[in-house]
Amino acid sequence: MIKAGKIALYKDYKALLADPNVDAVCSATPDHWHAIMTIDAVKAGKDVYCEKPLTATVAEGRAMVNAQKNSRQVVAVGLNRRGNDAYRELKKAIDSGAYGEFRTGRAARVSNIFPNGLGKCPPCDPPKGLDWDKWLGPRAWRPYKYTTAPYYFRWHTDFSSQVGNWGVHYLDAMRWMMSETAPRFITAIGGQYYTAGRSDSEIPDTMFCLYEFASGKVMEFNVFEGGRSWPLRQGEVELAGGDATIYADQRGWEVKPATSKEFNNPVRKVEPTKYVFKEALLDDGSAESATKNVIADFIDRCLDRNPQVLCSLEDGHRSTCFAHLANIAFKLGRRLEWDAEAERFVGCDEANALLHYAYRPGYTLG
């Protein structure tokens, strides 16, 4: 332990967990460390706020949920739209039946990393103060590159993906609004259409992910990092049904009633509605309440010992699975069937082998 003023700094997180003065911790490490640290924290009797994406594999998420079930600890996940006032009000309106039933959801991550993406970098010494071996943790050894860490790990398959990084926010919001838990079928296609050969990135710069539910509903999430105009009419999430379409983001939502129906006379069942978030917005246009509310709720639950947080481990795990399932479908290049109760793919041993990976010696899950 290193003393810096009145703040105790720890090089080894296990020393922090051993400190009896620490009641709760926040796991804001790279994704591949979340499961090990969260489970260790729960076993040490600490409450945990874990940032998204929750895990690097499906198996990690279920292990985290089981660890909490066997404890008395409060654990929350930083999927912050769960705490956003606009989405919370929208969920109430949808559940009331005021806008009809929504059968499809659509969202995308749009940026422009053309033409070079991360660029290319030879192996080099890590920055002073970075314990590269410890940073890698359970993942296989690889030489340090600036295009891997500290931030660019999001573009490497061992550590994350853009479906995990950005997609989990929108996928969580859509499945929440549409009252879905897990898909039955998953399809994902794409590739490095813009940056191939010019970037150390290992993930697609373009990706189309399709999720089919047993209910007959469908969700779509796309990655457009090669440069593309916004694919939605407005907002960050589109929910569509036969009577209306909703465009929503953290600032509010707008309901667009269906204006015509080809085979029957148009009957407007839904009136145009616009809800505008009234609190101050942050510089990026997002609502201030989102992260603030999720964190404040976590602290309140730590105090009153009520495990019912705004975003539970189960919800965080289920939403993060959407990213893992799409990445596995993309890797194998096929449409996969998912058994959500067993958390196994149906009739595909090759896909099931990708639900977890072998940790390096010295690291265990649980």
C-alpha positions in Angstrom: 0.0 0.0 0.0 1.2 3.5 -0.9 0.1 6.5 1.1 -0.8 9.6 -0.9 -2.2 12.2 1.4 -5.3 10.6 3.0 -6.0 8.3 0.0 -4.7 4.8 0.2 -3.4 3.4 -3.1 -3.0 -0.3 -3.8 -0.9 -2.0 -6.4 -2.7 -5.3 -5.7 -6.5 -5.2 -5.7 -6.5 -8.1 -3.2 -4.9 -5.9 -0.6 -7.7 -3.4 -1.1 -10.3 -6.2 -0.6 -8.5 -7.2 2.6 -8.9 -3.7 4.0 -11.7 -3.8 6.7 -12.3 -0.1 6.1 -13.5 -0.7 2.6 -17.2 -1.5 2.3 -17.8 -1.2 -1.5 -15.7 -1.1 -4.6 -16.0 0.0 -8.2 -14.6 -2.2 -11.0 -13.6 0.1 -13.8 -10.8 -2.1 -15.2 -10.7 -3.5 -18.7 -13.5 -6.0 -19.4 -11.4 -9.1 -19.1 -10.7 -8.4 -15.4 -14.3 -7.7 -14.3 -15.4 -11.2 -13.5 -12.4 -12.2 -11.4 -12.3 -9.0 -9.4 -16.1 -8.9 -8.8 -16.2 -12.5 -7.6 -13.2 -11.9 -5.3 -14.8 -8.7 -4.0 -18.1 -10.5 -3.2 -16.3 -13.3 -1.5 -14.4 -10.6 0.6 -17.8 -9.2 1.7 -17.7 -6.0 -0.4 -20.5 -4.5 -2.4 -19.6 -3.9 -6.1 -20.4 -1.5 -8.8 -19.1 -3.0 -12.0 -18.8 -1.0 -15.2 -20.0 -2.3 -18.6 -19.5 -4.4 -20.6 -19.8 -6.8 -17.6 -17.7 -9.7 -18.9 -15.5 -11.1 -21.6 -17.4 -14.4 -21.8 -20.9 -15.8 -21.2 -19.5 -18.2 -18.6 -18.0 -15.3 -16.6 -21.4 -13.6 -16.3 -23.2 -16.6 -14.9 -20.3 -17.2 -12.5 -20.7 -13.6 -11.2 -24.5 -14.0 -10.8 -24.0 -17.3 -8.9 -21.4 -15.7 -6.6 -23.7 -12.9 -5.6 -26.6 -15.4 -5.0 -24.4 -17.2 -2.5 -23.7 -13.9 -0.6 -25.4 -10.9 1.0 -23.7 -8.4 -1.2 -25.2 -5.7 -3.3 -23.9 -5.7 -6.9 -24.9 -3.2 -9.7 -23.9 -2.8 -13.3 -23.1 0.5 -15.1 -25.6 0.1 -17.9 -26.6 3.7 -17.3 -29.8 3.9 -19.5 -31.4 1.9 -16.7 -31.1 5.1 -14.6 -32.0 7.5 -17.3 -35.3 9.3 -16.6 -36.4 9.5 -20.2 -36.0 5.7 -20.8 -37.7 5.0 -17.4 -40.7 7.1 -18.4 -40.8 5.5 -21.8 -40.8 2.0 -20.3 -43.9 3.0 -18.2 -45.7 4.3 -21.3 -44.9 1.2 -23.4 -46.0 -1.1 -20.7 -49.3 0.8 -20.4 -50.1 -0.2 -24.0 -50.5 3.4 -25.0 -48.4 3.0 -28.2 -49.3 -0.5 -29.2 -46.9 -3.4 -29.5 -43.4 -3.0 -30.8 -42.1 -5.9 -32.9 -38.7 -4.6 -34.0 -35.8 -2.6 -32.4 -32.9 -1.0 -34.2 -29.7 0.8 -33.1 -26.2 1.4 -34.4 -22.7 2.6 -33.4 -21.5 5.1 -36.0 -18.0 6.7 -36.2 -15.3 7.2 -38.8 -11.9 5.5 -38.3 -11.2 5.5 -42.1 -8.6 5.0 -43.5 -6.0 3.8 -40.8 -8.1 3.0 -37.8 -5.7 2.5 -34.8 -2.7 2.6 -37.2 0.0 0.0 -36.9 2.6 -0.1 -34.1 5.5 -2.5 -33.5 5.9 -4.2 -30.1 7.5 -1.8 -27.6 8.1 -1.3 -23.9 5.0 -0.4 -21.9 4.7 3.0 -20.4 6.4 3.6 -17.0 4.2 2.4 -14.2 2.1 0.0 -16.3 2.5 -3.6 -15.1 1.8 -5.2 -18.5 1.8 -8.8 -17.2 -0.8 -7.8 -14.6 -2.8 -5.8 -17.1 -3.1 -9.0 -19.3 -4.3 -10.9 -16.2 -6.1 -14.1 -17.3 -5.6 -13.5 -21.0 -2.8 -15.1 -23.0 0.6 -13.3 -23.1 1.2 -10.9 -26.0 3.8 -8.2 -26.4 2.8 -4.6 -25.5 1.7 -2.3 -28.2 0.4 1.3 -27.9 -2.4 0.2 -30.2 -3.6 -2.2 -27.5 -3.5 -0.3 -24.2 -4.4 1.6 -22.3 -7.5 2.5 -24.4 -7.3 0.7 -27.7 -8.0 -2.8 -26.2 -11.6 -2.2 -27.3 -10.6 -3.1 -30.9 -8.9 -6.4 -30.0 -10.9 -9.7 -29.8 -9.2 -10.9 -26.6 -10.3 -7.9 -24.7 -13.5 -6.4 -26.0 -15.5 -5.4 -29.2 -17.6 -2.5 -30.3 -20.7 -4.6 -29.9 -19.6 -5.0 -26.3 -18.3 -1.5 -25.8 -21.2 0.5 -27.4 -23.7 -2.2 -28.3 -24.6 -3.3 -24.8 -26.0 0.1 -24.0 -28.4 0.1 -26.9 -29.2 -3.7 -26.8 -29.9 -3.4 -23.1 -32.3 -0.5 -23.7 -34.1 -2.2 -26.6 -34.6 -5.5 -24.8 -35.8 -3.6 -21.7 -38.3 -1.6 -23.7 -39.4 -4.7 -25.6 -39.6 -7.0 -22.5 -37.2 -9.6 -23.9 -34.6 -11.6 -22.0 -32.5 -13.4 -24.6 -32.6 -14.2 -28.3 -33.4 -17.6 -29.8 -31.4 -17.1 -33.0 -28.4 -14.9 -33.7 -26.8 -13.9 -37.0 -23.8 -11.6 -37.5 -21.9 -10.6 -40.6 -19.3 -8.0 -41.5 -15.6 -7.4 -41.8 -12.8 -4.9 -42.0 -14.2 -3.2 -45.2 -12.4 0.2 -44.6 -9.3 -0.4 -42.6 -8.0 -3.9 -43.5 -4.2 -4.0 -43.6 -3.8 -0.5 -42.2 -4.7 -1.1 -38.6 -3.8 -3.3 -35.7 -7.5 -3.7 -35.0 -8.8 -7.3 -34.8 -12.5 -6.6 -34.9 -14.8 -5.6 -37.8 -15.2 -2.0 -38.7 -18.5 -2.9 -40.2 -20.9 -5.4 -38.6 -24.6 -6.3 -38.9 -26.1 -8.2 -35.9 -29.6 -9.7 -35.9 -31.4 -11.2 -32.9 -34.6 -13.2 -33.4 -36.8 -13.9 -30.3 -39.1 -16.8 -29.6 -41.9 -14.2 -29.4 -41.4 -13.3 -33.1 -39.8 -10.0 -32.3 -36.5 -8.9 -33.9 -33.6 -6.6 -32.8 -30.8 -5.3 -34.9 -27.5 -3.7 -33.9 -25.0 -2.5 -36.5 -21.4 -1.2 -36.3 -20.4 1.4 -38.9 -16.9 2.6 -38.1 -15.8 3.1 -41.7 -17.8 6.3 -42.0 -21.5 6.4 -42.6 -24.5 8.7 -42.1 -26.7 8.1 -39.1 -29.0 5.1 -40.1 -31.9 6.1 -37.9 -34.3 8.9 -38.6 -33.4 10.4 -35.2 -32.5 9.3 -31.6 -30.3 6.4 -30.7 -32.9 3.6 -30.6 -35.8 2.9 -32.9 -38.8 0.8 -31.8 -41.3 0.0 -34.5 -44.8 -1.6 -34.4 -47.9 -1.6 -36.6 -49.4 1.5 -35.0 -46.4 3.7 -34.3 -42.6 4.1 -34.3 -40.7 5.5 -31.4 -37.3 7.2 -31.7 -35.6 7.5 -28.3 -32.4 8.6 -26.6 -31.4 9.9 -23.2 -32.9 13.3 -24.0 -36.4 12.0 -24.6 -38.5 10.3 -27.3 -40.9 11.0 -30.1 -43.8 8.8 -31.2 -44.6 8.8 -34.9 -48.0 7.3 -35.6 -48.5 5.0 -38.6 -50.1 7.2 -41.3 -51.2 4.5 -43.7 -51.9 0.8 -43.9 -51.9 -0.7 -47.4 -54.6 -3.3 -47.0 -57.1 -1.5 -44.7 -58.3 2.0 -44.1 -55.9 4.0 -41.9 -57.2 4.3 -38.4 -55.0 6.3 -36.1 -54.7 4.5 -32.8 -51.8 6.5 -31.5 -51.4 10.3 -31.3 -48.1 12.0 -32.0 -46.2 12.4 -28.7 -43.0 14.1 -27.8 -41.3 13.8 -24.4 -38.3 16.1 -23.8 -36.0 15.6 -20.9 -36.1 18.7 -18.7 -32.9 18.4 -16.7 -29.6 19.7 -17.8 -27.7 17.8 -20.5 -24.0 17.1 -20.5 -21.6 18.4 -23.1 -22.1 15.2 -25.2 -25.9 15.7 -25.2 -26.6 12.9 -22.8 -28.9 13.2 -19.8 -27.1 14.0 -16.6 -29.4 11.7 -14.6 -28.3 8.4 -16.3 -25.0 7.5 -14.6 -25.7 9.7 -11.6 -29.0 7.8 -10.9 -27.4 4.3 -11.3 -24.6 5.1 -9.0 -26.8 6.9 -6.4 -29.2 4.0 -6.4 -26.2 1.6 -5.8 -25.1 3.6 -2.8 -28.6 3.8 -1.4 -28.9 0.0 -1.8 -25.6 -0.5 0.0 -27.0 1.5 2.9 -30.4 -0.1 3.1 -29.1 -3.6 2.1 -31.8 -4.0 -0.5 -30.3 -6.0 -3.5 -32.9 -4.6 -6.0 -30.6 -2.2 -7.9 -31.5 -0.3 -11.1 -29.3 -2.7 -13.1 -28.8 -6.0 -11.5 -26.0 -8.5 -12.3 -28.6 -10.8 -14.0 -29.8 -7.9 -16.3 -26.2 -6.9 -16.9 -25.2 -10.4 -17.8 -28.2 -11.0 -20.1 -27.6 -7.8 -22.0 -23.8 -8.4 -22.3 -24.6 -11.9 -23.6 -26.0 -10.2 -26.7 -22.5 -9.0 -27.6 -20.9 -12.3 -26.9 -23.4 -14.2 -29.0 -23.0 -11.9 -31.9 -19.2 -12.1 -31.8 -19.4 -15.9 -31.7 -21.9 -16.0 -34.6 -19.6 -13.7 -36.6 -16.5 -15.7 -35.8 -18.2 -18.9 -37.0 -20.0 -17.3 -39.9 -23.4 -18.9 -39.3 -26.8 -18.4 -37.8 -26.8 -19.9 -34.3 -29.6 -21.1 -32.1 -29.4 -20.2 -28.4 -31.0 -22.0 -25.4 -31.3 -19.1 -22.9 -32.2 -21.3 -19.9 -29.2 -23.6 -20.3 -27.0 -20.8 -21.7 -25.8 -23.1 -24.5 -25.9 -23.2 -28.2 -28.2 -25.8 -29.7 -26.4 -28.4 -31.8 -23.1 -26.5 -32.2 -20.2 -27.8 -30.1 -17.9 -25.4 -31.9 -19.9 -22.4 -30.7 -20.2 -23.8 -27.1 -16.4 -24.0 -27.0 -16.3 -20.2 -27.3 -18.5 -19.6 -24.2 -15.3 -19.3 -22.2 -11.5 -19.5 -22.6 -8.7 -21.1 -20.6 -7.2 -18.6 -18.2 -3.5 -18.3 -17.8 -2.0 -20.3 -14.9 -2.5 -18.5 -11.6 -6.0 -17.1 -12.5 -9.3 -18.8 -11.7 -12.9 -17.9 -12.0 -14.4 -18.3 -8.5 
